[in-house]
Structures are given as structure tokens and as C-alpha cells.
């Protein structure tokens, strides 16, 4: 299971089906999972959602704690992001995510 957890990319949720004793004896696995997801579910099932442009829900309480953004979909990141602008920076001094050549191959949209 550790090899699987190491290979999995980031996820919205991760479900752990185990006893408390099993969790205690696999602390490294649990630590890996914590770094890969936004919510860990113990012996339960997540809701069926996907982080994509077509998936959006939210709105006023209790649907969301912030009525401007949903908890799912591309706008969900706005609930937790701290915008930072780099004004007049030469390309060489920008973080790799922002460089014109896009060396990290970040998926960019032009919205």
C-alpha cells in the first residue's frame, strides 16, 4: 500500500478503510496520504465529485462558508489562495510556474 500511496497524485479525498490498530501500525502510510489529499475519510465514502470546470457548487451558508466561491471546481482554489502579482519582473527572475517558457508545463487557461 505504501508504494501505491507514493505513486498516487494529489486527490480531493482519500479514504482509509482500517481499524484503529491498523492505522497505528501504518503511520508512514497515513503520513504519505496526508500530503496527497485535502480530506482524509476514515471508514467512510466520499461524495462523488471531480475537480473540473463542469463541477461547481457552493453558495450561501450552509452550502459554503464563503458565498463567493464553491467548495468544488476550479473556483474552489480561490477560497484558499493568496494572490501575488509580479510587476515588471524579468522572466529569469520569475518563479518557474510563471516563466514564459513554462518549464514546469503548468496547465494554463486564458480566462
Buried (B, 14 or more C-beta within 10 A) or exposed (E): EEEEBEEEEEBBBBBBEBEEEEBEEBEEBBEBBEEBBEEBBEEEEEEEBEBEEEBBEBBEEEEBEBEEBBBBBBBBEEBEEEEEEEEEEEEEEEEEEBBEEEEEEEEEEEE
